[in-house]
């Protein structure tokens, strides 16, 4: 007669979930001190964003300030900020994905999403 399948150890699963939650919290805290930098216009506009998506710095070369072409400066600021945010999101996804052991990254934790982790 075949042996019935062994039930998963609920205590072990809960312990693993708690450990994963602690690792996620640690990774999220570390992201606050990680900074990515992006630029546009050949370095004319440079921005820095933290791993938790906080804009920390915007630098604009004074030579880029042309009252006759404000739109170009606005476009460069927009491009630099968007690139920095994309880089920061990639960094966060990488770090949080490592903390969850690859269970879907920062947003979806696979079957554990309902546990509030």
N, C-alpha and C positions, 0 to 999 in steps of 0.2 A: 504494500500500500504506500503511495507516495506521501512524503512528508509535507504538511501544509507550509506555505510560505511564511517565513518569519516576519512578524510585524516590526515596523521600524521602532526604534527606541525613541519615544517621545522626549524623554529627558535629554538625550544626546542631540536631537534635532533642535530643541529649545536652546541648549547651550551653544550650538553652532550659530543659531540665529542671533543670540546675544553677542557673541564674539564678532560676528559680521557687523552688527549695529555699532559696536564700539570702534571697529576699524573704519567704518564709514564716517563716524563722528570725528575721528582723528584725522582722516583724509580731508574732510570738509574744513576743519580748523587749519590744517596746514595750507590749504589752498588760499586762505586769506593773506598769507605772507608771500605766496608765489606771485611774480609779476612777469607779464609778457609785454613786449614792446612792438609796435608796428609804426611804419611811416608811409608817407605818400609824397609825391612831388620830388622824388630824389632826396628825401630827408628834410624837405622844407617844413613838413608838419610831422611831428612825432607824438605818439600817445602811449601811455602805459596803463594797463588794466590788470587788476589782481585776478587770481584764479577763481575768486567768487564773484567775478564780474563787476567789480567796483572800479570806475574810472579814476585813476590816481593822478595823472599828469597829462597836460596838453602843452606841447612846445611848438611855437610857430616862429620860424625865421623872420626877423623884421623885414627882410628884403621881399618876403612873400606878400606883404601888406600893400596892395595896390588899390587905392580908392576907386580906380576906374574898372577893376575886375574883381569885385568882392565874390562873385559867383565861383570863380576858380578856387579861391581860398576856401570857401564853404565846401566845395566838392572834395578838396584835398583833406579837410578835417573829417568829413563824412567817411571817405575811403579809409583813412587811417584808423578811425574809431571802429568801423565795421571789421577791418582786418584784425585788430587787436582783440575784439570780442570773439571773433571766430577762433583765434588762437587760444584764448582763455577757455572757451568752451571745450576745445579739443583737449587741453591740459586737464580740465576738470573731469571730462569723460574718461580719460586715461587713468587718472588717479582713483576715481571712484569705482571704475571697472575693476581695477586691481584689488580694491578693498572688498568688493563683493565676490571676488573669485570668478569674474566674468559672467555673472548671472543677469546680464542685460544692461549693465552700465548704470548711469545716474538716475535715469527716469523709470525704467521698468525692471523690476527684480524678478522677472519670470514668475514662477508660482508663489514667490514669497511676498509679492507686492501687497497682498491683503494683510500682512502682519505689521504694517506700519514701519517697515525698516527703511 
